[in-house]
Amino acid sequence: MTGGRDKLAELLRRAGLEIVGDRRTEEVLPPRAAWRPVISFEAEPTVTVPIDRTDLVAEFNAQWHTLAVKHSIIGEDGVFLIDVAGNWTGCAPRRWTRVRLTAQWDLAGVLGERPGQPEFITLSTDGNTLLGATTEEREVWLVAVDQVRERQEAAAQGKAQESPEERAAAWASLLQGPGPAGRLGELWAHGLALNPSTPDDIRAGLLGLSHVVVWSQLPTAVVEAAIAHPEWKVRQLLAEAQPNITAEQWARLILGEQRSGRRWILTMIAADRHAELTETAYEQLATDSSARVREETARLPGLPLRIVTALAADPDPAVRAAACPRAWPHLGSPARRKLMGDLYGKVRIEALLQHHQDHRMPRSVFDSEDLNDRAVKTCRLERDLAEHLARHGDPTQRCSLAGNPNLDPDLVALLAQDPDENVRSVVATRPDLTEEQRAGIDIDFDPGIHCHPLDWVITLHDDPDAMRRLAASSHPLVRRSVARAKRLPPDVIELLARDEDRVVQLFLAESCDDAPAGMLLEVWQWWTGSLSTPNRPHGHPNFPRHGLLRYAEDPNPRMRQLAIDDPESTPELVERFSRDTEAEVRLRAATDPRLTAASAVRMLDDPHEHIRHAAAMHPQLPARVLVQLLRDTDTAQAAAQHPTLPVAVMEQMIQWFQPPTSATPRP
């Protein structure tokens, strides 16, 4: 919410505050937690100023400054932290702003809905002293809180103690009174959808309430409920996201739609996801009244050949064009000639592209049709056309030609000396080059560029001799592609583990079961995990598990946190790490089941949101704390994912915001 932050910055400037540095996450109590002792029912003012005083603003400012100096809110450099009431960050976590007073400062006159009604909190930069301002009915209060960390520890210790009777009473209190309203109910639904302990019947009841529910693999009963769900958005999202849909379920999902537009959307999704359908479904979709449905049907991977070839003769040209590439190898000469002479250019082009996979394309054909770069990249070209493109084509054409597998060796050599580096780069990854030829091509490879493994290298992953040869390639992309193999010979592993390109080591850590322990440990120091392989390198079976206690005092937090993984580590080490100065070490402690309930409660007020989320999932949390988290929109979703949430409580939660069942058929 950049606009909100900009408005806050302007407000602080009007209050005579100079913003110091950037808005980083301060390693202190987060603002939302710091507000609690100021606005709670138990709060007692340190100083009050009557709201009817004529000099209210001046008096309040003077009192605030006196207390701020007395309690060391203002540091020796004049810097302190401030948070102003109001929604300045939207859904993003609130952050402190570092500020310093200027000569013309006025907090009481600016930091509130109107002059003389201030609502803000200030904190010392060490996080141990707090001074809050809030406006009551007849007075303006200043609330000073010292020894913040000690109070935080004591409060956590008190909340951590819970008897079985108190636990039962806490859950009962959640189920009393009106249910959650608006955003809170939505967050509960999302959290229950993500909770692995949620039973199937409750998960099915979340359909239509949370889009999250269909993203994880669902049991058959829940998939069936989604297929029969009356809301179109639920059925569409099921098709887009659910990994566990059988061929028979796909068939019922698509064919159950009465509207052709929806059948088209679901068929397109099924084709994109390479889904298998039943033969009956293929037949019905191939004869669907909608040409758009038949066009997407031609892309379904399991389509029988007799249906593919039939669609190549469909009355609609878009369907014929879509079916042509797959049908072509199975068509007779008359059918092929008919497609190459089709009245519609799109059909003709698809047929010509297929024909010239086996027959060289003359320049006359290339110039007569809008064949674009697909022809240059994939078709067999007559010598004069290929040479013309190599010498006189534009850079895009030459790039496409450089990847053509049918190109004569002398033209490959010519393009290897092309003035355009993009052209030379394409040539450098051709499979038909020797490694000496590849090394002789002048390219400037950007190691930071996002890249995909080379398909031709992947096909050689099971060839040990090819892997040895390619692992010594001068081209980083070739070596990176080798590193994606699941298994590799020991000598290849040894070579790649010492590669100067860090991405080669990373890919080896992510993909290869033979990656060595030493290299995995090195990669761990600079890589935190990707979306595709979030548990690597730490989750690799060869990652070291023993002898890690020696890192407990390591200055590098990446290494220090590993000490907890050692089988000889202790609960005391977990507790110590829960107070570490580095956030990632505290995060590792927050996920350890040995963490005490008191520390889990304390870490709910960690400066960093991801640590607070981890703490909210800790199995040691008392029920009364979980109930408080469930009632707060900032923490409700995480709390609804908690592993100890009783099923009876889940059932009550979903009953509160589940709409009444309806017998109305789906539209």
Buried (B, 14 or more C-beta within 10 A) or exposed (E): EEEBBEEBBEBBBEBBBBBBEEBEBBBBBBBBBBBBBBBEEEBEBBBBBEBEBEEBBBBBBEBBBEBBEBBBBBBEEEBBBBBBBBEBBEEEBBBBBBBBBEEEBBBBBBBBEEEBBBBBBBBBBBBBBBBBBBBEEEBBBBBBBBEBBEBBBEBBBEBBEBEEEEBEBBBEEBBEEEBBEEEBBBBBBBBBBBBEBBEEEBBBBBBBBBBBBBBBEBEEEBBBBBBBBBEBEBBBBBBBBBEEBBBEBBBBBBBBBEEBEBBBBBBBBBBEBEBBBBEEBBBBBBBBEBBBBBBBBBBBEBBEEEBBBBBBBBEBBBBBBBBBBBBBEEBEEEBBEBBBEBEBEBBBBBBBBBBBBEEBBBBEBBEEBEBEBEBBBBBBBBEEBBBBBBEEBEEBBBBBBBBBEEBBEEBBBBBBEBEBBEBBBBBBBBEEBEBEBBEBBEBEEEEEEEBEBBEBBBEBBEEBEBBBBBBBBBBBBBBBBBBBBEBBBEEBBEBBBEBEBEBBBBBBBBBBEBBBBEBBBBBBEEBEBEEEBEEBBBEBEBBBEEEBBEBBEBEEBBBBBBBBBBEEBEEEBBBBBBBBEBBBBBBBBBBBEBBBBBBBBBBBBBBBBEBBBBBBBBEBBBBBBBBBBBBEEBBBBBBBBBEBBEEEBBBBBBEBBBEEEEEEEBE
